[in-house]
Amino acid sequence: MFKGLISRICKTGYVRSAMSARADLSIFKQKPTPRVMWGLVIVGISYLVGWPAIALMALIAAYAEAPLVLVIGGPATYGLSHLLFILGAYLAGAQYARTFFRWATRVAIEKLLSNKYSS
C-alpha cells in the first residue's frame, strides 16, 4: 500500500518536474535585491503588529476596563498585520518559496524511494 501511494505521488507533474530539474537551493546563494529585503522587513513587521500588539491591547483593555478596545482593535490590528504580511510576501517574491518547496519535494521523494523506505 505504501509503495502504491509513493508510485502515485511520483506520477504527478509537480514531482516529475522537481525530479527531472534536480531542484536545488542555488537561488539562496544570490545576494537579495533591495525589493526582497524590504519585503522581508515588512513580513517581520507584520509579526510584530500581529499577536504582540493584540496582547498589548488585551492588557490595556483589562487595565482600563474597556473591553471594546480589544473587541474592535484586535480584529483591526490582526487585519492590518495580515495585509502587511501579504505586501511583504509580494515584495519578497514567491520564487524563494517555490524553490524551497520544489527542493523539499525532490529530497522527500528521493528518501521515500531509497531502499530504507521501500521494504
Secondary structure, 3 states (H helix, E strand, C coil): CHHHHHHHHHCCHHHHHHHHCCCCCHHHHCCCCHHHHHHHHHHHHHHHHCHHHHHHHHHHHHHHCCHHHHHHHHHHHHHHHHHHHHHHHHHHCCHHHHHHHHHHHHHHHHHHHCHHHHC
